């Protein structure tokens, strides 16, 4: 090679080395900023910059019963975005050094927790920084190349970053809910399939529409000298059941704002409600579970399920509508077949009250339960064999559980002493996110009808809305058969079913 040409070529490579050092390469990678919190209907929500003032008794002095306020999000979003960018740049820089110094051959940026160890050579070759030759022709650098890094590193820098899941750690909306009780045994919040939230506040039940942000008062039990202890929407979202302190169960038509029934039968407060199509189960402090069919007169359709020795505080129907799980203050977790008066399975629950109950929509017979302060564990059960599967200590009181509709994940809310919201991945039981903000124990939890957002309530008299789960779109490829017969073209879907 001509000495002058070689001198000019090496000088040009040195200039490229100065301009494209590994640090500058890492900084030049495209950064990803977290998406802004998604509101269900952002155009219809009325926002206030400041929370409503409270009177001496702690109740809101605002004329509205529930008023929304937006939390400050800008500073925290900027901080989270910058920390994510720094972490991503660090991963790219680390992979680049492994390629250039150890010959790792990494072509994609991966998170350290999921990085394949096979990509890292067990016996790294001793290579000179100035001698990049390798037996593998794909890693050789042409003497005429203007890039200071190997071909593997070039692919690494050109590879698109895998989008990392980002869960916002701040609620996208906050509702003020005066007189929301700080009572572990009550269930005062539920979200209907028609996107309407029902909340029991003192002696009243209020409905808040997530579509229009309108607040309406459904009923007021102060005239009867009673108070609300539980609320529950029917599956269709047109009826709402209201449990009271005196032991009544009222059935209201939410659209018409009219009371349809006032069911008797319990002798103490009704703290748990669970719908199963047209059937309604109610659990009470009188230790009874009553099963009623709304299509027939209540006295003829009533079934009594007796198995708890103390207050029933948790009720959930399985996703196939065949089994009913109940938890009580007697530390028992029972599974019922509603046609049999005796419990089908006694899962020998934890040594604490069981309020948090959730059936998995992804695995038949999988039940999750959470224990109160004396236990603080989330337990998983196979109800088909009545066998325990897994147990995880959360270090705080478990108040509620809910499974994601779209992924094998679940969310738990906690009380003493963390007052936090945790998202878990099952069956690995790894923590996906931790959300804080409530100053009291998070006693209430409900999920939006689309399965993406949750609302949590606490004794701090606030309802907070969080974007926790993401909806996964179907990736099923639909094949079509095309052809022509008799001059007529046809096309039909191979996956079309005949009904």
C-alpha positions in Angstrom: 0.0 0.0 0.0 1.2 3.5 -0.8 2.7 5.1 2.4 1.0 8.4 1.7 -2.4 6.8 1.2 -2.0 4.7 4.3 -1.1 7.8 6.3 -4.2 9.6 5.1 -6.4 6.6 5.8 -5.1 6.1 9.3 -5.6 9.8 10.0 -9.2 9.7 8.9 -9.8 6.7 11.1 -8.4 8.5 14.1 -10.7 11.4 13.4 -13.6 9.1 13.3 -12.4 7.5 16.6 -12.4 10.8 18.3 -15.9 11.8 17.1 -17.5 8.4 17.7 -16.1 7.3 21.0 -18.1 4.7 23.0 -19.4 7.3 25.3 -20.7 9.6 22.5 -22.1 6.5 20.7 -24.2 5.7 23.8 -25.4 9.2 24.1 -26.3 9.4 20.4 -28.7 6.4 20.7 -32.4 7.4 20.3 -34.0 7.8 23.7 -37.5 6.6 24.6 -39.7 8.7 26.8 -42.6 7.1 28.7 -46.0 7.6 27.3 -48.3 10.1 29.0 -50.9 8.7 31.3 -54.0 7.7 29.3 -57.3 9.0 30.4 -60.5 7.0 29.5 -62.2 10.2 28.3 -59.9 13.1 28.8 -62.1 15.6 27.0 -65.0 15.1 29.4 -63.2 15.3 32.7 -63.3 18.6 34.7 -60.1 19.2 36.5 -59.3 21.3 39.6 -55.8 22.6 40.3 -56.3 22.4 44.1 -58.1 19.8 46.3 -61.3 21.0 47.9 -61.0 22.5 51.3 -62.2 20.4 54.3 -64.2 21.6 57.2 -63.4 21.0 60.9 -65.0 17.6 60.8 -62.8 16.5 57.9 -65.7 16.5 55.3 -65.5 18.4 52.1 -67.0 21.9 52.0 -67.6 21.6 48.3 -71.2 21.3 47.1 -70.3 18.2 45.0 -70.0 14.9 46.9 -67.1 13.7 44.8 -64.9 16.3 43.1 -61.9 15.5 40.9 -58.5 16.9 41.2 -55.4 16.3 39.1 -52.1 15.5 40.9 -48.9 17.3 39.9 -47.3 15.0 37.3 -44.8 17.1 35.3 -41.7 16.9 37.6 -42.1 13.2 38.4 -42.6 12.3 34.7 -39.5 14.2 33.7 -37.5 12.5 36.5 -38.7 9.0 35.4 -38.0 9.7 31.8 -34.4 10.9 32.5 -33.7 7.9 34.7 -35.0 5.5 32.0 -32.8 7.1 29.4 -29.7 6.9 31.7 -30.4 3.2 32.3 -30.9 2.5 28.6 -27.7 4.3 27.7 -25.8 2.4 30.3 -27.0 -0.9 28.9 -25.9 0.0 25.4 -22.5 1.2 26.6 -22.0 -2.0 28.6 -22.9 -4.2 25.6 -20.6 -2.2 23.4 -17.6 -2.6 25.7 -18.3 -6.4 25.9 -18.2 -6.6 22.1 -15.0 -4.6 21.6 -13.0 -5.8 24.5 -14.3 -9.4 25.1 -15.6 -10.3 21.7 -19.1 -11.1 23.1 -20.8 -10.7 19.8 -23.9 -9.1 21.3 -26.2 -7.7 18.5 -29.3 -6.7 20.6 -29.7 -4.5 23.7 -31.2 -6.6 26.5 -32.1 -6.0 30.1 -29.6 -7.5 32.5 -32.3 -9.6 34.1 -33.2 -11.3 30.9 -29.8 -11.2 29.2 -28.8 -14.6 27.8 -25.6 -15.7 29.5 -24.6 -17.7 26.4 -23.8 -14.5 24.7 -20.9 -13.9 27.1 -17.9 -16.2 26.4 -16.9 -18.3 29.3 -13.2 -17.9 28.3 -12.8 -14.5 26.7 -10.1 -14.2 24.1 -7.1 -12.0 24.8 -7.4 -9.3 22.1 -5.5 -6.1 21.6 -7.3 -2.9 21.3 -5.5 -2.3 18.1 -5.9 -5.7 16.6 -9.5 -6.4 15.9 -8.9 -9.5 13.9 -11.1 -12.5 14.7 -11.6 -16.0 13.3 -15.1 -15.0 12.6 -15.3 -13.2 9.3 -18.5 -11.3 10.4 -16.6 -9.4 13.1 -13.6 -8.4 10.9 -13.3 -4.7 10.0 -12.3 -3.8 6.6 -9.2 -1.6 6.4 -11.3 0.8 4.4 -14.2 1.0 6.9 -14.9 4.4 8.5 -16.4 2.8 11.6 -14.3 2.3 14.7 -16.3 -0.6 15.9 -16.9 -4.2 14.7 -19.7 -5.3 12.6 -21.4 -6.9 15.6 -21.3 -3.6 17.4 -22.6 -1.8 14.4 -25.6 -4.1 14.4 -26.0 -3.5 18.1 -26.2 0.2 17.7 -28.6 -0.1 14.8 -30.9 -2.5 16.5 -34.2 -1.1 17.7 -34.7 -1.0 21.4 -37.2 -3.4 22.8 -40.0 -1.2 24.3 -40.0 -1.6 28.0 -43.3 -1.7 29.9 -43.8 1.5 31.8 -46.3 1.8 34.6 -46.9 5.3 35.8 -46.3 5.6 39.6 -48.8 8.4 40.0 -52.6 8.3 39.5 -54.0 9.9 36.4 -57.0 11.1 38.3 -58.0 11.7 41.9 -61.6 12.0 43.2 -62.4 13.4 46.6 -64.7 11.0 48.5 -65.7 12.4 51.9 -66.9 10.0 54.5 -65.3 7.0 52.8 -65.0 4.6 55.8 -61.7 3.2 57.1 -63.2 -0.2 57.9 -61.4 -3.4 56.7 -64.6 -5.4 56.6 -66.6 -3.2 54.2 -66.7 -3.1 50.4 -67.7 0.3 49.3 -66.4 0.7 45.7 -67.3 -1.1 42.5 -67.0 -0.4 38.8 -69.8 -1.5 36.4 -69.5 -3.0 32.9 -71.2 0.3 31.7 -68.2 2.3 33.0 -70.0 3.8 36.0 -68.4 3.8 39.5 -70.5 3.3 42.6 -69.2 4.5 45.9 -70.8 4.2 49.4 -70.1 7.4 51.4 -71.7 7.4 54.9 -75.4 7.1 54.4 -75.4 7.7 50.6 -74.5 5.8 47.4 -73.1 8.0 44.6 -72.6 7.1 41.0 -69.8 8.6 39.0 -69.7 8.2 35.2 -66.3 7.7 33.7 -67.7 8.8 30.3 -69.2 12.1 31.4 -67.7 12.8 34.8 -71.2 13.4 36.1 -71.9 12.6 39.8 -75.4 11.5 40.9 -76.8 10.5 44.2 -78.5 7.1 43.9 -79.9 6.8 47.5 -79.8 8.2 51.0 -80.4 5.9 53.9 -80.3 8.6 56.6 -84.1 8.8 56.5 -84.2 5.1 57.5 -81.5 5.6 60.1 -79.2 3.3 58.2 -75.8 3.5 56.5 -74.1 1.8 53.5 -71.7 -1.1 54.1 -71.3 -2.6 50.6 -72.1 -2.0 47.0 -72.0 -4.4 44.0 -72.9 -4.1 40.3 -74.7 -6.8 38.4 -72.8 -8.2 35.4 -75.0 -6.3 32.9 -74.3 -3.0 34.8 -77.9 -2.0 35.1 -78.6 -3.1 38.7 -76.6 -2.2 41.8 -77.0 -4.0 45.1 -76.5 -2.0 48.3 -75.8 -3.7 51.6 -76.7 -1.8 54.8 -75.7 -1.7 58.4 -79.1 -3.0 59.6 -78.7 -6.1 57.4 -80.9 -5.2 54.4 -79.9 -5.7 50.8 -81.5 -3.1 48.5 -81.6 -3.6 44.7 -81.6 -0.4 42.7 -82.1 0.3 39.0 -79.2 2.7 38.3 -80.6 4.0 35.1 -84.0 4.9 36.5 -82.7 5.7 40.0 -85.5 3.5 41.4 -85.4 1.0 44.3 -86.7 -2.4 43.1 -86.4 -4.6 46.2 -85.4 -4.4 49.9 -84.4 -7.9 50.8 -84.4 -9.1 54.4 -82.8 -12.1 55.9 -79.6 -10.9 57.6 -79.6 -9.8 61.3 -76.4 -7.8 61.0 -74.5 -5.6 58.6 -73.9 -6.9 55.0 -70.3 -6.3 54.1 -69.8 -8.5 51.1 -71.8 -8.8 47.8 -71.2 -10.9 44.7 -73.3 -11.2 41.6 -73.6 -14.4 39.4 -75.8 -13.5 36.4 -79.2 -13.0 38.0 -78.2 -14.4 41.3 -76.9 -12.4 44.2 -74.8 -13.6 47.2 -74.5 -11.6 50.3 -72.2 -12.1 53.3 -73.0 -10.7 56.7 -71.7 -10.2 60.2 -74.3 -12.7 61.3 -71.9 -15.4 59.7 -74.5 -16.3 57.0 -74.2 -16.3 53.3 -77.6 -15.8 51.5 -78.1 -16.8 47.9 -81.0 -15.1 46.1 -82.4 -15.3 42.5 -83.7 -11.9 41.4 -86.0 -13.5 38.8 -88.2 -15.2 41.5 -89.7 -13.9 44.8 -86.9 -13.6 47.3 -88.5 -15.8 50.0 -88.8 -18.7 47.6 -85.3 -18.4 46.1 -83.3 -17.9 49.3 -80.5 -20.4 50.1 -78.5 -20.3 53.3 -74.8 -21.2 53.3 -73.5 -21.6 56.8 -69.9 -22.4 57.4 -68.2 -19.4 58.9 -68.0 -18.8 62.6 -67.4 -15.0 62.4 -68.2 -12.2 60.0 -68.1 -12.9 56.2 -66.0 -10.2 54.6 -65.0 -11.6 51.2 -67.1 -13.1 48.4 -66.1 -13.9 44.8 -67.6 -16.1 42.1 -65.4 -18.0 39.8 -65.1 -16.9 36.2 -67.1 -20.0 35.0 -69.9 -19.1 37.5 -69.7 -22.6 39.1 -68.0 -22.0 42.5 -68.2 -19.3 45.2 -65.3 -18.5 47.4 -65.9 -16.9 50.8 -63.5 -15.5 53.4 -64.2 -14.6 56.9 -62.9 -13.1 60.1 -62.6 -16.6 61.5 -59.5 -17.1 59.3 -61.3 -19.5 57.0 -61.3 -19.6 53.2 -64.2 -21.8 51.9 -65.3 -22.8 48.4 -68.9 -23.5 47.8 -71.1 -25.3 45.3 -74.3 -23.2 45.6 -76.5 -26.2 45.1 -75.0 -27.9 48.2 -75.5 -26.4 51.7 -72.1 -27.5 53.0 -68.8 -26.1 51.7 -67.1 -28.2 49.1 -63.6 -27.3 50.2 -62.1 -25.8 53.3 -58.7 -24.5 52.2 -57.5 -24.0 55.7 -56.8 -20.3 55.2 -54.1 -18.3 56.9 -54.1 -17.4 60.6 -55.8 -14.1 59.9 -59.0 -12.6 58.4 -59.5 -13.3 54.7 -61.0 -10.4 52.7 -58.9 -10.4 49.5 -60.1 -13.1 47.1 -59.6 -13.3 43.3 -60.2 -16.1 40.8 -57.8 -16.3 37.9 -59.4 -15.8 34.5 -56.4 -17.6 32.8 -56.3 -20.9 34.7 -59.3 -23.0 35.7 -59.6 -23.5 39.4 -56.8 -21.1 40.4 -57.7 -19.0 43.4 -55.6 -16.2 45.1 -56.3 -15.1 48.6 -54.7 -12.5 50.9 -54.4 -12.5 54.7 -54.8 -9.6 57.1 -52.2 -8.2 59.5 -51.5 -11.5 61.3 -50.6 -13.2 58.1 -49.6 -10.6 55.4 -49.3 -13.3 52.7 -50.8 -13.9 49.2 -51.6 -17.5 48.8 -52.5 -19.5 45.6 -54.7 -22.5 45.7 -55.8 -25.3 43.3 -59.5 -25.5 44.1 -59.9 -28.6 42.0 -57.6 -30.6 44.3 -57.8 -28.3 47.4 -54.1 -28.1 47.4 -51.9 -25.0 48.2 -49.6 -23.9 45.3 -47.5 -20.9 46.4 -47.2 -18.5 49.2 -45.6 -15.1 49.2 -45.0 -12.8 52.2 -45.8 -9.1 51.3 -44.8 -7.7 54.7 -48.1 -5.8 55.1 -51.8 -6.4 55.5 -53.4 -7.6 52.2 -56.7 -5.8 51.6 -57.7 -6.6 48.0 -56.7 -8.7 45.0 -57.5 -8.5 41.3 -56.3 -10.4 38.3 -55.5 -8.8 35.0 -57.9 -9.8 32.1 -55.2 -9.6 29.5 -52.0 -10.9 31.2 -51.1 -13.4 33.8 -50.6 -10.7 36.4 -52.4 -9.5 39.5 -52.6 -6.4 41.6 -52.8 -6.3 45.4 -53.6 -3.4 47.8 -52.2 -3.2 51.3 -52.8 -1.7 54.7 -50.7 -1.9 57.8 -48.1 -0.7 57.5 -47.2 0.1 53.9 -50.4 1.5 52.4 -49.2 0.6 48.9 -50.4 -1.0 45.7 -48.3 -3.8 44.2 -48.4 -5.4 40.7 -47.2 -9.0 40.5 -46.3 -11.4 37.7 -47.6 -14.9 38.1 -46.3 -17.6 38.5 -42.8 -16.1 39.0 -44.3 -13.8 41.7 -41.9 -11.0 40.7 -42.9 -7.5 41.5 -43.7 -5.4 38.4 -44.5 -2.1 40.1 -45.1 -0.4 43.4 -47.6 2.5 43.6 -47.9 4.8 46.6 -49.9 7.9 47.4 -52.6 6.9 49.9 -51.9 8.0 53.4 -54.3 5.4 54.9 -54.6 1.6 54.2 -55.9 0.9 50.7 -59.1 -0.9 51.6 -61.0 -0.7 48.3 -60.2 -1.8 44.8 -62.1 -2.0 41.5 -61.1 -2.6 37.9 -62.4 -0.7 34.8 -64.5 -2.7 32.3 -61.7 -2.6 29.7 -59.3 -4.2 32.2 -56.6 -1.5 31.9 -57.2 0.9 34.8 -58.0 0.3 38.5 -59.4 2.6 41.2 -58.3 2.4 44.8 -59.9 4.0 47.8 -58.7 4.6 51.4 -59.7 6.2 54.6 -57.9 9.3 53.5 -61.1 10.0 51.7 -59.7 9.9 48.2 -60.2 7.6 45.1 -57.2 7.3 42.9 -57.2 6.0 39.3 -54.1 4.2 38.0 -53.2 2.8 34.6 -51.8 -0.6 35.6 -52.5 -3.2 32.9 -52.2 -3.0 29.2 -54.6 -4.5 26.7 -52.8 -7.0 24.4 -54.1 -7.1 20.9 -54.7 -10.4 19.2 -51.9 -11.4 16.9 -53.8 -14.3 15.3 -53.3 -14.3 11.5 -56.4 -14.9 9.6 -55.9 -16.8 6.4 -58.2 -16.3 3.4 -58.8 -18.6 0.5 -59.1 -16.8 -2.8 -60.0 -18.2 -6.2 -62.2 -17.9 -9.2 -65.0 -20.2 -10.4 -67.1 -19.6 -13.5 -65.8 -16.1 -13.9 -66.8 -15.2 -10.3 -64.1 -14.4 -7.8 -64.5 -15.6 -4.2 -62.7 -15.1 -0.9 -63.6 -16.4 2.5 -62.0 -16.7 5.9 -60.7 -20.1 6.9 -61.4 -19.3 10.6 -65.0 -18.5 10.0 -67.3 -20.7 12.2 -70.7 -21.9 11.2 -73.3 -21.4 14.0 
